[in-house]
Amino acid sequence: MTSSLENIRILDLSRVLAGPVCTQILGDLGADIIKVEKPGEGDDTRNWGPPFLKDKDGKDTHESAYYLSCNRNKRSVTIDITKPEGQALIHALAAQSDILIHNFKVGGLDKYGLGFDAMHEKHPHLIYVAISGFGQNGPLASEPGYDLASQAMGGLMAHTGAVDGEPMKAGVALVDVMTGLHAAIGALAALHAREKTGKGQMVDLALLDVTLASMTNIAQYYLTSGRAPARFGNAHSTIVPYQSFEARDGHFVIAVGNDHQFRKLCAYLEYPEWADDARFAHNNDRVKNRETLVPLIANILCTKNVADIIGALRDIDIPCAPVNRIDQVFAEPQIDARGMKIEMRHALSPAPVSLVGSPFHMSETPVSYRLAPPVLGQHTQEVLSSLLKISPAELAVLKEKNII
């Protein structure tokens, strides 16, 4: 075995972010991803720019940075699923696939004979992953799902942002990304279960559910105490000091997780007596007295440079990090050492395209980067002729009818 998911084929009817994140992960792990897109239009995110990939003449293509971020290791096939001939092609591909993934609205595929019940009856082996805003049941099931709405409704926004500021969404579509991760986990769990039963199943994932699950200790704080915790900005609700600070030349974070680390921090700050002060000696004391302690620490650290603070704290094993802009992230030697920036040849670009690498590092079945994010319909003829044995003449007829 050269890859973890070799010989696994995934029929990807998803678009935008949650579904494509899921299928890119599975593609990096070796699965054959067939990305089905609407002829002439394709994934919405292809046009979500600027910035766009530049062609050999330096002009914008229709491949946005957003699209490039989550669509490598896929083969793009254009099929009009609204037409019977297109639906027949989907069924034919499903017969040779292990997993189908989509993020249509609830019931959106039923009218084309591609809903779970119809697919499960015809292809009982098929694992059917449905990503939606609110899940397959409940009073909001039929509503469209968006990351921003889920961050708001699920509590993430209310607990993010400055203490005295407005609620704030995460800087990226974090719920979409987390839902993609959960979808990949669910698909792999269902694949493992199929080894025992031979049967596929529905994997029903909702953005709202994932948002709430991601609230972890904040949600449990409420369930345990009956009180909604306050917003703490870049601080932590139950650990102190565990937050960002401002230095003379930028911002950084300190994450003191126990009393031993706090004692070492006090020694670095040249106030070792704080470690024995009844107000600060133990974490629960520091939480109660954060408004006294944090300004004392901040007044010292603001006179130093970020690099000096980080170097000194790392030397004494206190968790810390600079607050990096994304350009500074890619300049980090650690990022380079982990291979988190990769380059791939793209059909429209004269130079290799830079992409963010996979975070998986597997000793026996490493990830592979085989296919750059595909141009719309780039592999239609290849896939339909090789998998379904459709002749060139038949392909020409399907193209003339705008089925593909």
N, C-alpha and C positions, 0 to 999 in steps of 0.2 A: 504494500500500500504506500503510495507516494503522497496522498493527501487524505485528510480525515473524512471527507465526504465525496470521494471519487465514486462514480457510478450512481450518484443521487442526482435526479433531475427535478428542477423546480420551475413551475409555470407561474410566472410573475405578472399578475394583472394589476399591480399596484402602481401608484405614482405619487409625486410630491416627495415626502420625506420618511414617514414611519415605515411604510412597506419597503421602499428602496434601501433604507438603512438595514433592515432585516435581511434582504436578499443579497446585499453587498457583503455582509458578514458571512453568509452561507457560501457565497461565491468565492470569497477569499479562502475559505476552508476547503474548497475544491469542488463544490456542487456546480452542475451545469445549469445556469440561470437563463431561461428564455423569457425575455422581457417583451410582453405583448403591449403594443401601443396602437393608438388610433391613427389610421392612415392620414397623412397630411398635417397632423397636429402633434401627436405624441405627448409625452409627459409634460405637464404644465410647466415644470421648472426649467425646461430647456430655454424658455424665454424670460426667466426671472433674472433680469440683469439691468444694467451692467454690474460687474464686468463680464465680458464674454471672451471665449477663446478666440485668438487671432489666427487668420489663415496666412498663407505664404506671402500675401500682399499687404499684411498688416491690418486687414479689415476684420470687423466683427463677424463671427459666425453666429449660428443659432444655438451654440452650446454654451450655456451660462456656467459661471463658477459654481452656482448652487447645484445645477444638474451634475457637474463633474464630481462634486463632493461625495456622491452616494450611488454611483452607477457603473463602477468598474466591474470586470469579470462577469459581464452579461452579454447576451446576444439579443439584439433588437429585431423583433419581427412585427410588422404592421398587419393587423387583422381588424376588420370591421365586425365587431361582435353583435351589432344590431341587426345583421342580416343572417338568414338561415345558413348560407354557405360559410360565413365566418364562424358561426356557432358550431358548425360541424367540424371545422378545423380545430377549434378549442377542445372539443371532445376527443378528437383524434390525438391531439398532443397530450391531453390529460391521461389518456390510456397508457402513454409511455412516460408519464411523470410520477414522481413520488409525492410531491407537495404542490398545492395551489395556494397562492397568497394574493389577497386583494384588499383594497380599502375603499370599495364602493359603499354608498349609503346602504343601510339595512334594507333588504328587498330589492336593491338596485340590479342585481344579476338574475333574480328570479324570473323576470319578464323575458329573459333571453334563454331560459332553460339552463342557466349556469349557477343557480343557487345551490346551497348545500344538499338539500333533499334530493334534487335531481341528479347532482353529480355523485352523491354517495350511492344512490341506487344503481347508477350506470358504471361507476368506478369505485367499488367498495374499498379498494386498497388505498385510495387517495386521501392524504391528509389535507384538510381544508382550513386554512388560516384566514379568518375574517377580522380585519382591523376596522374599527369604527369609533365615532366620538363617544358613544354612550353604551355600546354593547348591543346584543341581539334581543334584549328584552328590557322592559321598564317604560315609563311614560315618555321618556325622551329618546327612545331607541331610533325613531325615524328622523331625528334631527341630524343635520350635517355636523361633522366634528372638526374642530380646529384647535391647534396647539394653544393659542392665546386664550380661547374660551375655557379650555380645560385647566390651564394654569390659574385662571381667575376663579372658576367654580370649585376647583379641588383644593383650594387653600394655599397654593404655592405663592401666588402674588401677594396675598395679605400678610404673609410671613417673610417677604423678601423686600429689601429696600431700607433706606435710612429710618432710624427710629421715629423721627419727627417728619418724615417725608411721605409721599404718596406710595401706595402699593406698587410694586415693580415686578415686571416679568423677568425671567432669566434672559441673559444676553443672546442665547441661541434658542431654537425651538426644542427645548430640553425634553418636553413631554413626548414629542414625536420621536426623538432619539431613544428615550427610555422605552417607549412602546415598541420600537423596532427591536431593541434588545430582548424584551420580554417575548416578542413574537418569535424570534430566533430560538429562544430557550424552549418555548412551547412546541414549536415545530420539531425540534430535536427530541423532546420528551415523547411526543406522539410517534415519532419515527422509531424510537426505542420500544414503545409499547406495541407497535405493529410487528416487531420481531417475534413477539409472543402470541399475538392474536391473529395476525394477518389482516387486520382491519384498520382502515383509516378512521379519522374522527374529526369533529369540528374543534378548532382552537379559536375561541371567541375572546378577543382583546379589545378593551375600551380605553380610550385616552383618559377619560375621567377616572376610571379605576386605577390606572397606572399612576396618575397624579397623586391620588390619595395614598396608595401604597408607598409612594416615594416620600411621603411626609414623615414616615418612621417615628422618631422620638417625639416630634411635635404633635402628631396625631395621638400617640400613646400618652403624652402629657395630659391632653384633654380627657382621654378615656379614663385615666387613673385618678386625676384630681377633680374632674368636672369643670375645670376652668380653661379657657383658651389662653395660651401663653402670649405674652407681648412680643412684638417684633423687636429684634435686637440688632438689626443691620448686619454689620460684619463681625459682630460678637456672637457668643454662644449662649443659649438660654440657661445651661446648667454646668458650664465649665468656665473658669476664670483663672488667668487671662488666656483667652482663646479667640483671637480677633486680629484685625488689621491695626497697624500703627503708622504714623507718618514720621519719616526720617527727614533729614535735611534736604535730601535730593530725590525723594520718592516715597512710595509706600511698600510695606512688607507685612507679613503675618507671623504671629507667634502662636503655637498650639501647645500650651502647657497642659498635659493630660493627667498629671499626678503631683502629689506634694513634694516628691523627691526632685522632680524637674523644677518646681517652683523654687525650691531652696537653691538650686544651681543658678537660676535666673537672678535671684536676689544677690548672690555673690557676684555675678557679672555686673549688676547694676551698682555694686558697691554699697548695698544696703542689706547685709546679711541678717540684720535684726528683724526684717520683715517676716522671715520664715518662721520666727518664734512669736510673732505678734498674734495675740488671740483673735484679732480681727481677720487675719490672713493665713494662719497656720495650716488650715485644712480647706479643701475645696468648697465645702458647704459654707464656711465662713467667708471665703472670697466671693462667692456668689451673692451672699447677703450684703457684702460691703464693696461691691464692684465700683460704686460711684466714688468711693474714697480711693481705692487701690489703683484703678486704671489711670486716672489723671497723674498720680505719682509716677507711674511707669512711663507714661507718655511724655512727661516733662523732661525725663532723662534721655529717652530715645530720640526725641526730635532734634537733639544737638549732634547726632552722629549720622554717618553716611550708611546707606543701605548695605553696600558691599561689606563694610567693616562689621556691621551688626550680624549679617548672615554668616560671615566667616567665623566670628567669635562664638556665636551660638551653636553652629554646627560642630565646632571643636569640643564643646561640652555636651553634645548630644541633646540639645533642645530643638524640637521640631520647629522649623521656620522656613520661609521662602519669600523671595521678592514677588511683588505684584507685577507681573509681566504683561506688556502689550503683546499681541500675537507676533509681531516682528521680533520681539525679544525672545519669545518662546522658541522660534526656529533658530535663534542664535545660541541657544543653550547647548553646551557640549553633551549633556545627558540625552537630549532629544536626538542629536546626531548619532550617538552611540547606540541608541535603540532602533535606529532605522525608521524613524517616524516621518521622514520626508522621502518620498520615492519619485521616480520619473518613469513615464511610460510613453511609447510612441502612439500618436493619435492620427487618425485618418485625415484630419483637416489641418493639422499643425505641422509646420516645417521643422520645429524643434520639439524635443521631448516635453511632455506636459508634467508639471510638478503636482503631486497629489499627497494627501496625508496617508501614511501607511496604516496597516492594521496593528492593533495593540496585542494580537495573539503572537506568542513566541512558544512554539511547540517543538520539542526535541526530536520526535520521530516523524511527525507529519506536519511540517511547517506550512504556513500559508504560502500562496503563490499569486503572482500578479501576471495573469495571462492575457487579459483583454482590457484595453482602455475603454472608458465610457463610450458606448457605441453611438454612431450617427443614427438618426431615425431610419428604421427599416434596413439597416446595414446587413443583417443576416437573414432576411426573409427567405430569399431563394435557397440559401445554404441549409437552413433548418427544415423547410418544407420538403425540399428534394431529398435530403439525407434521412430524415426521420419518417416522413410520411410517403416517400417514394412518389411524389407528385412530379409529373413530367414537365419539361419546359413549355410544351404546348398548353398544358392545363394551367400552369402558372401564368402564362400570358392571358388566358381567358379570365382568370381570377383578377388579374391586374386591370384588365379592360373594364371589368364590372366594378372596380374600386373596392373589391373585397379585401385585397392586400395592397 
